[in-house]
Amino acid sequence: MDFLQTSIDGLLFGSAYALLALGFSLIFGIMKRINLAYGSSLLFGGALAVWLEPIIGWGAVGVFLVTVLGAAFAGIYVERLCFSPHLGKTGVMASMIASFAIWMQLDEISSQLLPHRTHSFAGIDIEAVSFSGIILRGDQILHFWVAVVAIGALYWTLYRTRFGLLLRASADDPDTAYLLGGKVARLGMATFGLAGVLGGIAAFLILSSDGQITPHFGLWSTFKGLIAMMLGGVGSLPGAIVGGLLLGFAEAHVTFYLGAEFRDILTFGLLLLILVLRPGGLLGEAIYRTGRLAAERI
């Protein structure tokens, strides 16, 4: 019974990890870039929400909206400063280094918005549900279904709309996307904005579940999102979902059986194991092999 309870808790929490990984995979899959400032963008959204909440007074709804919009705005800001000026294969390293600089900037701004370092974060109070000896926290159930809806909306956007077609075309061949009527620069902004929305939702779910926010959240979410993406498969959207759920499942069991102090040890151990045994991740091996063969041909 303990194993089943822990497994369910881990999968429910892993749905938020999946949203973090989806944001990373969306940017990498379309622009072939790693955005090191992604976690700091989410921290900025959460810090802005905490700072504005006493002013707007909308409670959890206002905190949710400001977190998502703030994260999306910060994502577009990063794209304009770090990635838009460095398009093309030669700009991969320059854009990543630039995003590291913006990471520091966003962290400092967020620290100013969080002067007491640890601040309470508004959540939604929902009663727990119990059946057959299994207890499910109400907030985690809500988080899971919000994640499911967000993932479904992303899939519909990418595979059932013209906008999604242009995004996928720009990932394979920017010239083709341009011939289809898409403006590559605007598609880049849209990609970062969409990734920011997904990350903002994930940030709200995680922070409201913890009930607090600290300036360390940016670094933490960067690590968790990157590791979940790499576990599932770099550049693979289904892999990001699998990686997030797997990470939540594994962390829940390690925390239950060994203690919270071993949780991060397991996280980085899983990453090392994947990099050694299956560098492309669980569902991204085909993408990894294609890239490797292309590099060998060049």
Backbone as CSV, one residue per row, in Angstrom:
resi,resn,N_x,N_y,N_z,CA_x,CA_y,CA_z,C_x,C_y,C_z
1,MET,0.822,-1.202,0.000,0.000,0.000,0.000,0.868,1.270,0.000
2,ASP,1.966,1.224,0.782,2.883,2.370,0.799,3.497,2.601,-0.576
3,PHE,3.840,1.511,-1.249,4.428,1.639,-2.588,3.431,2.288,-3.548
4,LEU,2.170,1.860,-3.493,1.154,2.415,-4.380,0.909,3.888,-4.070
5,GLN,0.818,4.230,-2.784,0.597,5.618,-2.390,1.748,6.509,-2.854
6,THR,2.974,6.040,-2.651,4.147,6.815,-3.054,4.216,6.963,-4.564
7,SER,3.866,5.903,-5.285,3.906,5.947,-6.750,2.917,6.972,-7.295
8,ILE,1.713,6.984,-6.750,0.696,7.930,-7.206,1.126,9.365,-6.893
9,ASP,1.657,9.579,-5.690,2.131,10.925,-5.324,3.233,11.383,-6.278
10,GLY,4.145,10.473,-6.608,5.244,10.820,-7.502,4.780,11.153,-8.907
11,LEU,3.836,10.398,-9.419,3.332,10.661,-10.770,2.554,11.979,-10.822
12,LEU,1.786,12.252,-9.764,1.039,13.506,-9.740,1.985,14.700,-9.714
13,PHE,3.038,14.619,-8.900,4.000,15.720,-8.843,4.852,15.762,-10.108
14,GLY,5.104,14.589,-10.704,5.898,14.536,-11.929,5.238,15.216,-13.108
15,SER,3.923,15.421,-13.044,3.241,16.123,-14.130,3.740,17.561,-14.246
16,ALA,4.097,18.185,-13.125,4.672,19.535,-13.172,6.074,19.499,-13.752
17,TYR,6.861,18.474,-13.410,8.178,18.296,-14.033,8.036,18.152,-15.549
18,ALA,6.982,17.445,-15.984,6.773,17.256,-17.416,6.553,18.590,-18.114
19,LEU,5.834,19.505,-17.480,5.630,20.836,-18.066,6.941,21.603,-18.155
20,LEU,7.789,21.496,-17.123,9.106,22.137,-17.178,9.921,21.585,-18.341
21,ALA,9.926,20.261,-18.482,10.690,19.633,-19.557,10.129,19.987,-20.929
22,LEU,8.805,20.129,-21.036,8.200,20.507,-22.316,8.687,21.876,-22.773
23,GLY,8.839,22.810,-21.839,9.345,24.130,-22.193,10.741,24.057,-22.774
24,PHE,11.611,23.288,-22.145,12.963,23.109,-22.669,12.940,22.411,-24.026
25,SER,12.130,21.352,-24.153,12.086,20.590,-25.405,11.514,21.417,-26.545
26,LEU,10.557,22.281,-26.240,9.954,23.123,-27.264,11.014,24.052,-27.866
27,ILE,11.812,24.677,-27.015,12.849,25.581,-27.496,13.937,24.821,-28.228
28,PHE,14.385,23.693,-27.653,15.458,22.936,-28.296,14.989,22.290,-29.586
29,GLY,13.761,21.753,-29.584,13.266,21.069,-30.768,13.053,21.998,-31.942
30,ILE,12.669,23.258,-31.687,12.376,24.195,-32.768,13.585,25.043,-33.130
31,MET,14.323,25.524,-32.130,15.416,26.454,-32.404,16.800,25.831,-32.242
32,LYS,16.839,24.566,-31.768,18.120,23.881,-31.539,19.002,24.689,-30.598
33,ARG,18.410,25.243,-29.560,19.121,26.057,-28.591,18.758,25.596,-27.174
34,ILE,19.701,25.778,-26.249,19.435,25.552,-24.832,19.336,26.909,-24.150
35,ASN,18.208,27.176,-23.528,17.971,28.453,-22.850,18.289,28.289,-21.368
36,LEU,19.477,28.732,-20.957,19.885,28.593,-19.567,19.102,29.527,-18.648
37,ALA,18.461,30.545,-19.207,17.697,31.493,-18.396,16.246,31.057,-18.220
38,TYR,15.910,29.850,-18.627,14.514,29.409,-18.572,14.000,29.371,-17.131
39,GLY,14.756,28.749,-16.234,14.325,28.675,-14.846,14.222,30.036,-14.195
40,SER,15.152,30.950,-14.542,15.103,32.295,-13.979,13.883,33.062,-14.481
41,SER,13.434,32.765,-15.702,12.205,33.385,-16.207,11.006,32.961,-15.364
42,LEU,10.989,31.704,-14.955,9.896,31.210,-14.112,9.979,31.815,-12.715
43,LEU,11.203,31.936,-12.197,11.389,32.598,-10.902,10.892,34.034,-10.958
44,PHE,11.192,34.731,-12.047,10.737,36.113,-12.191,9.212,36.184,-12.171
45,GLY,8.547,35.269,-12.890,7.086,35.258,-12.894,6.519,35.035,-11.507
46,GLY,7.090,34.077,-10.760,6.612,33.804,-9.416,6.891,34.950,-8.455
47,ALA,8.096,35.542,-8.551,8.446,36.658,-7.674,7.572,37.877,-7.962
48,LEU,7.308,38.121,-9.246,6.442,39.245,-9.610,5.031,39.040,-9.063
49,ALA,4.555,37.797,-9.102,3.216,37.497,-8.587,3.136,37.745,-7.089
50,VAL,4.170,37.325,-6.363,4.193,37.535,-4.912,4.255,39.023,-4.594
51,TRP,5.025,39.765,-5.367,5.172,41.201,-5.133,3.877,41.966,-5.436
52,LEU,3.157,41.533,-6.486,1.949,42.241,-6.897,0.691,41.772,-6.168
53,GLU,0.723,40.602,-5.549,-0.489,40.034,-4.961,-1.141,40.956,-3.932
54,PRO,-0.375,41.594,-3.032,-1.041,42.518,-2.090,-1.659,43.730,-2.780
55,ILE,-1.147,44.060,-3.979,-1.645,45.234,-4.689,-2.935,44.914,-5.445
56,ILE,-2.911,43.808,-6.216,-4.080,43.474,-7.025,-5.143,42.748,-6.200
57,GLY,-4.698,41.962,-5.199,-5.632,41.337,-4.273,-6.578,40.324,-4.884
58,TRP,-6.113,39.577,-5.878,-6.972,38.582,-6.522,-6.781,37.180,-5.954
59,GLY,-5.946,37.035,-4.975,-5.725,35.720,-4.401,-4.991,34.791,-5.340
60,ALA,-5.342,33.495,-5.265,-4.653,32.478,-6.050,-4.827,32.692,-7.556
61,VAL,-5.998,33.202,-7.963,-6.234,33.438,-9.397,-5.284,34.504,-9.922
62,GLY,-5.138,35.590,-9.179,-4.226,36.640,-9.600,-2.789,36.171,-9.611
63,VAL,-2.402,35.389,-8.607,-1.033,34.856,-8.553,-0.768,33.964,-9.766
64,PHE,-1.753,33.140,-10.122,-1.600,32.268,-11.283,-1.406,33.077,-12.568
65,LEU,-2.270,34.061,-12.788,-2.193,34.852,-14.018,-0.877,35.624,-14.116
66,VAL,-0.466,36.252,-13.023,0.769,37.041,-13.046,1.975,36.127,-13.231
67,THR,1.980,34.962,-12.594,3.098,34.027,-12.750,3.250,33.600,-14.200
68,VAL,2.149,33.230,-14.838,2.204,32.762,-16.234,2.589,33.903,-17.169
69,LEU,1.945,35.053,-17.027,2.239,36.184,-17.905,3.659,36.706,-17.671
70,GLY,4.093,36.744,-16.419,5.447,37.196,-16.120,6.492,36.274,-16.701
71,ALA,6.268,34.963,-16.612,7.208,34.005,-17.175,7.253,34.107,-18.702
72,ALA,6.079,34.298,-19.333,6.032,34.445,-20.791,6.754,35.719,-21.229
73,PHE,6.518,36.832,-20.517,7.193,38.090,-20.838,8.709,37.941,-20.697
74,ALA,9.159,37.312,-19.607,10.594,37.113,-19.405,11.185,36.221,-20.495
75,GLY,10.432,35.206,-20.932,10.906,34.347,-22.008,11.109,35.109,-23.305
76,ILE,10.148,35.965,-23.656,10.277,36.781,-24.872,11.442,37.760,-24.735
77,TYR,11.612,38.304,-23.552,12.742,39.209,-23.282,14.077,38.497,-23.524
78,VAL,14.192,37.265,-23.052,15.411,36.481,-23.262,15.627,36.213,-24.749
79,GLU,14.555,35.875,-25.449,14.685,35.580,-26.888,15.149,36.808,-27.660
80,ARG,14.608,37.970,-27.349,14.973,39.199,-28.070,16.432,39.578,-27.825
81,LEU,16.916,39.397,-26.599,18.265,39.824,-26.271,19.330,38.775,-26.589
82,CYS,18.986,37.502,-26.419,20.007,36.452,-26.486,19.956,35.613,-27.757
83,PHE,18.764,35.351,-28.285,18.655,34.379,-29.359,18.374,35.017,-30.721
84,SER,17.551,36.031,-30.756,17.249,36.686,-32.025,18.487,37.259,-32.715
85,PRO,19.447,37.874,-31.991,20.636,38.406,-32.675,21.625,37.337,-33.124
86,HIS,21.407,36.061,-32.717,22.390,35.017,-33.006,21.739,33.842,-33.727
87,LEU,21.023,34.130,-34.797,20.417,33.071,-35.587,21.489,32.374,-36.418
88,GLY,21.220,31.129,-36.794,22.183,30.376,-37.585,23.037,29.474,-36.709
89,LYS,23.715,28.537,-37.343,24.502,27.538,-36.613,25.661,28.165,-35.850
90,THR,26.206,29.281,-36.352,27.353,29.899,-35.704,26.984,30.592,-34.400
91,GLY,25.706,30.786,-34.148,25.291,31.519,-32.956,24.880,30.652,-31.794
92,VAL,25.084,29.330,-31.878,24.644,28.430,-30.813,25.336,28.758,-29.496
93,MET,26.664,28.844,-29.521,27.406,29.095,-28.283,27.173,30.514,-27.777
94,ALA,27.125,31.483,-28.699,26.926,32.880,-28.289,25.576,33.068,-27.604
95,SER,24.528,32.446,-28.146,23.200,32.602,-27.548,23.131,31.937,-26.179
96,MET,23.795,30.791,-26.014,23.768,30.103,-24.717,24.507,30.922,-23.657
97,ILE,25.667,31.488,-24.023,26.408,32.317,-23.073,25.610,33.573,-22.724
98,ALA,24.956,34.161,-23.733,24.140,35.351,-23.483,22.986,35.025,-22.539
99,SER,22.376,33.848,-22.709,21.273,33.474,-21.821,21.759,33.273,-20.390
100,PHE,23.023,32.868,-20.230,23.587,32.736,-18.882,23.677,34.108,-18.209
101,ALA,24.066,35.146,-18.984,24.138,36.503,-18.438,22.755,37.009,-18.023
102,ILE,21.741,36.745,-18.858,20.376,37.154,-18.522,19.853,36.368,-17.326
103,TRP,20.287,35.122,-17.193,19.958,34.314,-16.021,20.337,35.077,-14.749
104,MET,21.584,35.588,-14.714,22.043,36.325,-13.545,21.211,37.595,-13.331
105,GLN,20.870,38.264,-14.422,20.091,39.501,-14.320,18.700,39.231,-13.757
106,LEU,18.015,38.227,-14.288,16.664,37.907,-13.821,16.685,37.424,-12.371
107,ASP,17.717,36.674,-11.998,17.838,36.235,-10.613,17.980,37.429,-9.665
108,GLU,18.772,38.429,-10.081,18.970,39.599,-9.230,17.676,40.408,-9.105
109,ILE,16.955,40.569,-10.213,15.674,41.286,-10.156,14.703,40.551,-9.243
110,SER,14.645,39.240,-9.368,13.733,38.452,-8.536,14.117,38.544,-7.060
111,SER,15.424,38.585,-6.788,15.865,38.721,-5.393,15.414,40.043,-4.799
112,GLN,15.395,41.093,-5.611,14.918,42.385,-5.133,13.415,42.357,-4.869
113,LEU,12.691,41.553,-5.639,11.250,41.418,-5.422,10.934,40.522,-4.228
114,LEU,11.932,39.743,-3.788,11.766,38.834,-2.649,12.762,39.207,-1.555
115,PRO,12.607,40.357,-0.914,13.618,40.839,0.034,13.799,39.947,1.259
116,HIS,12.767,39.211,1.638,12.852,38.351,2.819,13.294,36.928,2.472
117,ARG,13.678,36.732,1.204,14.202,35.445,0.717,13.134,34.358,0.656
118,THR,12.466,34.074,1.729,11.402,33.071,1.723,10.058,33.761,1.906
119,HIS,9.186,33.596,0.923,7.870,34.231,0.953,6.795,33.171,0.752
120,SER,5.657,33.370,1.367,4.539,32.452,1.157,3.993,32.631,-0.255
121,PHE,3.490,31.531,-0.809,2.961,31.543,-2.174,1.544,31.001,-2.129
122,ALA,0.596,31.791,-2.637,-0.816,31.431,-2.540,-1.130,30.198,-3.374
123,GLY,-1.926,29.315,-2.824,-2.384,28.140,-3.538,-3.893,28.026,-3.452
124,ILE,-4.410,26.928,-3.943,-5.847,26.685,-3.912,-6.129,25.588,-2.895
125,ASP,-6.941,25.885,-1.928,-7.232,24.943,-0.841,-8.325,23.974,-1.297
126,ILE,-7.928,22.728,-1.516,-8.871,21.695,-1.948,-8.723,20.500,-1.011
127,GLU,-9.825,19.962,-0.565,-9.781,18.835,0.359,-9.210,17.587,-0.307
128,ALA,-8.540,16.790,0.496,-7.967,15.541,0.005,-9.070,14.525,-0.280
129,VAL,-8.770,13.599,-1.162,-9.712,12.537,-1.527,-9.130,11.208,-1.073
130,SER,-9.938,10.377,-0.471,-9.477,9.088,0.031,-10.355,7.965,-0.512
131,PHE,-9.702,6.907,-0.991,-10.454,5.719,-1.402,-9.542,4.502,-1.271
132,SER,-10.104,3.440,-0.699,-9.390,2.164,-0.516,-8.043,2.347,0.183
133,GLY,-7.986,3.268,1.117,-6.751,3.473,1.855,-5.752,4.387,1.184
134,ILE,-6.046,4.846,-0.035,-5.151,5.752,-0.765,-5.648,7.184,-0.562
135,ILE,-4.744,8.060,-0.169,-5.083,9.467,0.051,-4.442,10.307,-1.048
136,LEU,-5.265,11.083,-1.733,-4.781,11.961,-2.799,-5.012,13.403,-2.382
137,ARG,-3.946,14.182,-2.352,-4.068,15.597,-2.016,-4.853,16.322,-3.104
138,GLY,-5.775,17.173,-2.666,-6.627,17.876,-3.624,-5.844,18.766,-4.566
139,ASP,-4.804,19.448,-4.041,-4.036,20.331,-4.911,-3.263,19.546,-5.951
140,GLN,-2.766,18.351,-5.597,-2.022,17.543,-6.559,-2.935,16.998,-7.659
141,ILE,-4.177,16.658,-7.293,-5.130,16.227,-8.325,-5.381,17.364,-9.311
142,LEU,-5.593,18.566,-8.769,-5.797,19.724,-9.631,-4.579,19.967,-10.515
143,HIS,-3.387,19.873,-9.931,-2.165,20.073,-10.695,-2.054,19.077,-11.848
144,PHE,-2.405,17.830,-11.568,-2.314,16.804,-12.605,-3.238,17.126,-13.776
145,TRP,-4.475,17.509,-13.480,-5.414,17.772,-14.564,-5.099,19.063,-15.301
146,VAL,-4.562,20.051,-14.603,-4.105,21.261,-15.294,-2.971,20.918,-16.246
147,ALA,-2.049,20.057,-15.790,-0.942,19.640,-16.649,-1.454,18.870,-17.861
148,VAL,-2.440,17.990,-17.655,-2.999,17.218,-18.774,-3.628,18.154,-19.802
149,VAL,-4.405,19.135,-19.331,-5.052,20.084,-20.246,-4.003,20.909,-20.990
150,ALA,-2.968,21.362,-20.276,-1.922,22.172,-20.910,-1.168,21.368,-21.969
151,ILE,-0.853,20.116,-21.653,-0.156,19.263,-22.618,-1.043,18.998,-23.834
152,GLY,-2.346,18.746,-23.587,-3.271,18.537,-24.698,-3.401,19.770,-25.566
153,ALA,-3.448,20.949,-24.935,-3.533,22.195,-25.705,-2.277,22.420,-26.542
154,LEU,-1.113,22.077,-25.988,0.129,22.215,-26.744,0.128,21.275,-27.946
155,TYR,-0.291,20.033,-27.741,-0.333,19.074,-28.846,-1.278,19.564,-29.933
156,TRP,-2.456,20.057,-29.548,-3.417,20.557,-30.529,-2.833,21.749,-31.288
157,THR,-2.147,22.636,-30.573,-1.563,23.815,-31.212,-0.500,23.421,-32.234
158,LEU,0.345,22.458,-31.879,1.459,22.092,-32.750,1.024,21.262,-33.959
159,TYR,-0.014,20.420,-33.791,-0.345,19.453,-34.836,-1.713,19.657,-35.478
160,ARG,-2.467,20.667,-35.024,-3.796,20.871,-35.597,-4.034,22.317,-36.050
161,THR,-3.024,23.154,-35.973,-3.185,24.550,-36.386,-2.089,24.944,-37.369
162,ARG,-2.379,25.989,-38.151,-1.378,26.497,-39.089,-0.156,27.050,-38.342
163,PHE,-0.422,27.688,-37.201,0.681,28.193,-36.388,1.628,27.064,-35.979
164,GLY,1.067,25.932,-35.560,1.896,24.790,-35.195,2.656,24.235,-36.382
165,LEU,2.009,24.231,-37.551,2.684,23.766,-38.770,3.902,24.638,-39.068
166,LEU,3.751,25.949,-38.927,4.866,26.859,-39.183,5.982,26.659,-38.158
167,LEU,5.617,26.435,-36.898,6.628,26.177,-35.880,7.422,24.922,-36.202
168,ARG,6.727,23.854,-36.584,7.421,22.607,-36.899,8.241,22.730,-38.178
169,ALA,7.742,23.504,-39.126,8.497,23.730,-40.354,9.773,24.515,-40.075
170,SER,9.690,25.502,-39.191,10.877,26.287,-38.862,11.921,25.455,-38.143
171,ALA,11.484,24.399,-37.438,12.431,23.510,-36.773,13.236,22.705,-37.789
172,ASP,12.583,22.268,-38.869,13.265,21.460,-39.880,13.980,22.309,-40.918
173,ASP,13.338,23.382,-41.367,13.922,24.212,-42.425,13.314,25.606,-42.367
174,PRO,14.036,26.592,-41.820,13.487,27.948,-41.712,13.084,28.542,-43.059
175,ASP,13.795,28.186,-44.133,13.452,28.709,-45.459,12.073,28.213,-45.894
176,THR,11.785,26.954,-45.605,10.468,26.411,-45.937,9.376,27.122,-45.143
177,ALA,9.634,27.376,-43.872,8.663,28.094,-43.056,8.412,29.485,-43.620
178,TYR,9.465,30.124,-44.118,9.310,31.462,-44.707,8.465,31.401,-45.972
179,LEU,8.685,30.369,-46.797,7.907,30.218,-48.034,6.441,29.911,-47.738
180,LEU,6.183,29.310,-46.578,4.809,29.018,-46.180,4.107,30.243,-45.597
181,GLY,4.836,31.335,-45.478,4.230,32.565,-44.972,4.579,32.897,-43.543
182,GLY,5.467,32.128,-42.945,5.846,32.391,-41.563,7.055,33.303,-41.467
183,LYS,7.031,34.209,-40.526,8.172,35.078,-40.267,8.985,34.465,-39.137
184,VAL,10.206,34.025,-39.490,11.014,33.235,-38.569,11.269,33.981,-37.262
185,ALA,11.508,35.287,-37.337,11.776,36.059,-36.120,10.575,36.025,-35.179
186,ARG,9.366,36.193,-35.735,8.166,36.159,-34.895,7.903,34.752,-34.366
187,LEU,8.252,33.744,-35.167,8.082,32.374,-34.692,8.982,32.106,-33.496
188,GLY,10.183,32.681,-33.506,11.072,32.534,-32.357,10.480,33.157,-31.108
189,MET,9.912,34.355,-31.243,9.256,34.997,-30.106,8.084,34.158,-29.611
190,ALA,7.310,33.636,-30.547,6.152,32.827,-30.163,6.582,31.561,-29.443
191,THR,7.688,30.948,-29.895,8.182,29.730,-29.256,8.565,29.998,-27.812
192,PHE,9.317,31.075,-27.578,9.736,31.398,-26.220,8.537,31.817,-25.364
193,GLY,7.592,32.535,-25.962,6.407,32.905,-25.210,5.588,31.696,-24.806
194,LEU,5.420,30.749,-25.731,4.668,29.530,-25.434,5.386,28.697,-24.382
195,ALA,6.712,28.589,-24.498,7.483,27.865,-23.484,7.353,28.545,-22.126
196,GLY,7.306,29.888,-22.124,7.134,30.612,-20.875,5.774,30.358,-20.242
197,VAL,4.742,30.246,-21.062,3.404,29.938,-20.535,3.398,28.561,-19.879
198,LEU,3.964,27.571,-20.569,4.034,26.220,-20.000,4.831,26.219,-18.699
199,GLY,5.988,26.908,-18.729,6.801,26.966,-17.525,6.124,27.730,-16.398
200,GLY,5.394,28.792,-16.740,4.681,29.545,-15.712,3.612,28.706,-15.038
201,ILE,2.915,27.894,-15.831,1.919,26.980,-15.246,2.601,26.001,-14.309
202,ALA,3.738,25.431,-14.775,4.478,24.484,-13.933,4.968,25.158,-12.657
203,ALA,5.468,26.390,-12.778,5.963,27.114,-11.605,4.850,27.328,-10.588
204,PHE,3.667,27.728,-11.067,2.550,27.933,-10.148,2.169,26.629,-9.449
205,LEU,2.120,25.522,-10.207,1.759,24.236,-9.611,2.753,23.841,-8.524
206,ILE,4.030,23.973,-8.818,5.062,23.546,-7.868,5.105,24.464,-6.650
207,LEU,5.097,25.781,-6.892,5.201,26.733,-5.789,3.962,26.718,-4.900
208,SER,2.788,26.579,-5.506,1.568,26.520,-4.694,1.511,25.240,-3.885
209,SER,2.088,24.157,-4.436,2.144,22.905,-3.685,3.084,23.031,-2.488
210,ASP,4.223,23.720,-2.686,5.172,23.937,-1.584,4.675,25.005,-0.617
211,GLY,3.884,25.960,-1.123,3.397,27.038,-0.281,4.383,28.151,-0.036
212,GLN,5.516,28.140,-0.769,6.523,29.181,-0.575,7.391,29.305,-1.820
213,ILE,8.114,30.446,-1.898,9.034,30.685,-3.000,10.300,31.307,-2.433
214,THR,11.455,30.901,-2.960,12.750,31.460,-2.576,13.523,31.801,-3.849
215,PRO,14.587,32.620,-3.753,15.380,32.950,-4.934,16.096,31.754,-5.558
216,HIS,16.117,30.614,-4.873,16.780,29.425,-5.417,15.887,28.655,-6.393
217,PHE,14.624,29.072,-6.526,13.702,28.324,-7.378,14.146,28.321,-8.837
218,GLY,14.764,29.403,-9.308,15.194,29.465,-10.700,16.216,28.399,-11.028
219,LEU,17.241,28.278,-10.202,18.275,27.256,-10.419,17.685,25.864,-10.304
220,TRP,16.826,25.662,-9.304,16.203,24.353,-9.097,15.372,23.938,-10.304
221,SER,14.528,24.842,-10.818,13.670,24.489,-11.945,14.474,24.285,-13.224
222,THR,15.594,25.004,-13.375,16.458,24.775,-14.530,17.014,23.364,-14.508
223,PHE,17.522,22.947,-13.351,18.071,21.597,-13.228,16.991,20.538,-13.458
224,LYS,15.841,20.689,-12.822,14.791,19.672,-12.938,14.268,19.572,-14.372
225,GLY,14.058,20.735,-15.019,13.554,20.709,-16.387,14.541,20.093,-17.350
226,LEU,15.814,20.464,-17.242,16.836,19.907,-18.123,16.982,18.403,-17.927
227,ILE,17.012,17.977,-16.668,17.196,16.550,-16.391,15.994,15.746,-16.878
228,ALA,14.778,16.248,-16.642,13.583,15.541,-17.125,13.596,15.450,-18.652
229,MET,14.001,16.537,-19.327,14.066,16.516,-20.785,15.087,15.499,-21.268
230,MET,16.246,15.467,-20.639,17.300,14.555,-21.079,16.967,13.105,-20.766
231,LEU,16.235,12.877,-19.679,15.800,11.518,-19.381,14.843,11.010,-20.457
232,GLY,13.878,11.831,-20.817,12.875,11.403,-21.792,13.381,11.416,-23.211
233,GLY,14.255,12.347,-23.542,14.772,12.441,-24.906,14.882,13.882,-25.343
234,VAL,16.092,14.319,-25.646,16.332,15.709,-26.018,15.584,16.035,-27.309
235,GLY,14.729,17.043,-27.262,13.986,17.469,-28.436,12.702,16.706,-28.677
236,SER,12.383,15.721,-27.841,11.179,14.911,-28.017,10.101,15.383,-27.046
237,LEU,8.965,15.854,-27.571,7.888,16.308,-26.693,7.264,15.155,-25.896
238,PRO,6.958,13.990,-26.528,6.493,12.856,-25.713,7.539,12.422,-24.694
239,GLY,8.817,12.509,-25.084,9.885,12.149,-24.159,9.936,13.063,-22.957
240,ALA,9.632,14.346,-23.150,9.618,15.289,-22.028,8.559,14.890,-21.008
241,ILE,7.398,14.442,-21.490,6.331,14.012,-20.585,6.763,12.769,-19.810
242,VAL,7.320,11.791,-20.540,7.776,10.557,-19.894,8.885,10.856,-18.890
243,GLY,9.828,11.722,-19.277,10.927,12.052,-18.389,10.457,12.744,-17.117
244,GLY,9.496,13.651,-17.233,8.978,14.334,-16.056,8.267,13.387,-15.105
245,LEU,7.434,12.495,-15.664,6.723,11.528,-14.821,7.697,10.548,-14.163
246,LEU,8.706,10.108,-14.923,9.700,9.187,-14.373,10.488,9.845,-13.249
247,LEU,10.864,11.107,-13.438,11.625,11.809,-12.412,10.802,11.978,-11.137
248,GLY,9.532,12.366,-11.282,8.674,12.496,-10.110,8.476,11.168,-9.393
249,PHE,8.277,10.089,-10.158,8.098,8.742,-9.595,9.337,8.320,-8.805
250,ALA,10.521,8.499,-9.412,11.761,8.073,-8.760,12.051,8.898,-7.511
251,GLU,11.850,10.208,-7.586,12.140,11.062,-6.432,11.210,10.747,-5.260
252,ALA,9.958,10.463,-5.558,9.005,10.151,-4.488,9.431,8.896,-3.733
253,HIS,9.873,7.871,-4.452,10.277,6.622,-3.796,11.573,6.787,-3.014
254,VAL,12.512,7.517,-3.571,13.771,7.728,-2.847,13.525,8.539,-1.577
255,THR,12.675,9.555,-1.670,12.354,10.366,-0.495,11.669,9.530,0.580
256,PHE,10.781,8.638,0.162,10.034,7.821,1.126,10.932,6.779,1.796
257,TYR,11.762,6.099,1.009,12.532,4.983,1.541,13.890,5.388,2.113
258,LEU,14.517,6.443,1.571,15.859,6.806,2.000,15.940,8.170,2.673
259,GLY,14.988,9.048,2.381,15.012,10.384,2.957,15.237,11.448,1.904
260,ALA,14.808,12.670,2.215,14.887,13.763,1.248,16.317,14.113,0.879
261,GLU,17.289,13.818,1.770,18.668,14.178,1.479,19.261,13.371,0.320
262,PHE,18.625,12.252,-0.046,19.120,11.434,-1.147,18.405,11.726,-2.467
263,ARG,17.419,12.637,-2.442,16.606,12.878,-3.635,17.433,13.423,-4.792
264,ASP,18.224,14.456,-4.536,19.004,15.051,-5.619,20.151,14.149,-6.063
265,ILE,20.661,13.332,-5.131,21.693,12.357,-5.515,21.136,11.406,-6.555
266,LEU,19.911,10.936,-6.334,19.270,10.050,-7.309,19.053,10.772,-8.629
267,THR,18.600,12.040,-8.566,18.298,12.787,-9.787,19.519,12.865,-10.696
268,PHE,20.658,13.264,-10.135,21.865,13.384,-10.947,22.431,12.013,-11.304
269,GLY,22.195,11.014,-10.454,22.618,9.653,-10.794,21.856,9.114,-11.995
270,LEU,20.542,9.380,-12.047,19.744,8.970,-13.205,20.236,9.646,-14.479
271,LEU,20.568,10.933,-14.378,21.074,11.656,-15.536,22.375,11.045,-16.032
272,LEU,23.289,10.749,-15.126,24.563,10.134,-15.514,24.330,8.780,-16.178
273,LEU,23.417,7.994,-15.622,23.127,6.676,-16.176,22.567,6.777,-17.592
274,ILE,21.672,7.719,-17.821,21.086,7.908,-19.142,22.145,8.366,-20.141
275,LEU,22.996,9.296,-19.731,24.030,9.813,-20.636,25.014,8.728,-21.042
276,VAL,25.271,7.784,-20.153,26.216,6.706,-20.454,25.565,5.614,-21.301
277,LEU,24.358,5.184,-20.906,23.731,4.036,-21.551,22.883,4.402,-22.766
278,ARG,22.261,5.576,-22.751,21.355,5.967,-23.828,21.389,7.489,-23.978
279,PRO,22.422,8.004,-24.654,22.638,9.461,-24.699,21.458,10.246,-25.254
280,GLY,20.654,9.639,-26.105,19.518,10.351,-26.675,18.291,10.366,-25.795
281,GLY,18.351,9.719,-24.617,17.189,9.640,-23.747,16.310,8.450,-24.093
282,LEU,15.266,8.241,-23.320,14.412,7.071,-23.508,13.673,7.091,-24.834
283,LEU,13.184,8.267,-25.266,12.409,8.355,-26.504,13.073,9.247,-27.549
284,GLY,14.290,9.702,-27.295,14.944,10.611,-28.229,16.131,10.006,-28.958
285,GLU,16.261,8.694,-28.923,17.423,8.056,-29.544,17.460,8.295,-31.044
286,ALA,16.295,8.269,-31.712,16.267,8.492,-33.167,16.760,9.895,-33.512
287,ILE,16.324,10.898,-32.721,16.774,12.271,-32.939,18.271,12.372,-32.727
288,TYR,18.782,11.694,-31.688,20.211,11.735,-31.381,21.022,11.091,-32.507
289,ARG,20.561,9.942,-33.008,21.301,9.262,-34.077,21.296,10.069,-35.363
290,THR,20.154,10.696,-35.687,20.086,11.528,-36.892,21.091,12.673,-36.828
291,GLY,21.154,13.341,-35.677,22.106,14.427,-35.515,23.542,13.947,-35.581
292,ARG,23.819,12.795,-35.007,25.182,12.270,-35.027,25.609,11.882,-36.437
293,LEU,24.699,11.235,-37.194,25.023,10.856,-38.565,25.225,12.085,-39.445
294,ALA,24.418,13.111,-39.218,24.578,14.347,-39.993,25.931,14.993,-39.713
295,ALA,26.341,14.984,-38.435,27.655,15.541,-38.089,28.776,14.748,-38.720
296,GLU,28.618,13.420,-38.774,29.651,12.583,-39.387,29.760,12.831,-40.895
297,ARG,28.620,13.064,-41.541,28.655,13.333,-42.983,29.341,14.657,-43.267
298,ILE,29.098,15.651,-42.403,29.740,16.949,-42.605,31.244,16.843,-42.388
